């Protein structure tokens, strides 16, 4: 299975004591997001946005460049 994974990390880390308050906020944001999702690391509390795009072996280099743009 071919896939391109895009991840955008936010420059913030949620302290452990505040994480229970942030999980519902991320869930509400994800409800309104059409593609991809927001995620918080259980290890360090960093927040990121992730999106996976399935690609075939026959996907041209030009198409991949357009996706990256």
C-alpha positions as CSV (number, residue, x, y, z in Angstrom):
1,X,0.0,0.0,0.0
2,X,1.5,3.3,-1.1
3,X,0.8,6.4,0.9
4,X,2.2,9.9,1.5
5,X,1.9,11.1,5.0
6,X,1.9,14.8,5.7
7,X,2.5,16.0,9.2
8,X,2.5,19.5,10.4
9,X,3.8,19.9,14.0
10,X,2.7,22.9,16.0
11,X,5.3,24.5,18.2
12,X,3.5,23.8,21.4
13,X,3.5,21.1,24.0
14,X,0.6,20.7,26.4
15,X,1.6,20.0,30.0
16,X,0.3,16.7,31.4
17,X,-2.1,18.4,33.8
18,X,-3.8,20.2,30.9
19,X,-4.1,17.4,28.5
20,X,-7.5,16.2,29.7
21,X,-8.9,19.7,28.8
22,X,-7.3,19.6,25.3
23,X,-8.5,16.2,24.2
24,X,-12.2,17.4,23.8
25,X,-11.0,20.5,21.9
26,X,-9.1,18.4,19.5
27,X,-12.1,16.1,19.1
28,X,-14.3,19.1,18.2
29,X,-11.7,20.4,15.7
30,X,-11.6,16.9,14.1
31,X,-15.4,16.8,13.8
32,X,-15.1,19.9,11.5
33,X,-12.1,18.7,9.5
34,X,-12.9,17.1,6.2
35,X,-9.5,15.4,5.6
36,X,-6.8,14.6,8.1
37,X,-6.9,15.0,11.8
38,X,-5.3,16.7,14.8
39,X,-3.4,14.6,17.2
40,X,-1.7,15.0,20.6
41,X,1.3,12.9,21.5
42,X,0.8,10.9,24.7
43,X,4.6,11.1,25.3
44,X,5.3,14.8,25.2
45,X,2.0,16.5,24.6
46,X,3.0,17.9,21.2
47,X,0.1,18.7,18.8
48,X,0.2,17.9,15.1
49,X,-2.0,17.8,12.1
50,X,-1.7,14.6,10.0
51,X,-3.0,13.7,6.6
52,X,-2.4,10.5,4.6
53,X,-2.9,10.3,0.9
54,X,-3.0,6.9,-0.8
55,X,-1.0,6.8,-4.1
56,X,-0.5,4.1,-6.7
57,X,2.8,2.9,-8.0
58,X,1.7,4.3,-11.4
59,X,1.3,7.9,-9.9
60,X,3.4,10.2,-12.1
61,X,6.1,12.4,-10.7
62,X,4.2,15.4,-12.1
63,X,1.1,14.4,-10.1
64,X,3.2,14.0,-6.9
65,X,4.8,17.4,-7.5
66,X,1.3,18.9,-7.9
67,X,0.2,17.3,-4.6
68,X,3.3,18.7,-2.8
69,X,2.6,22.2,-4.2
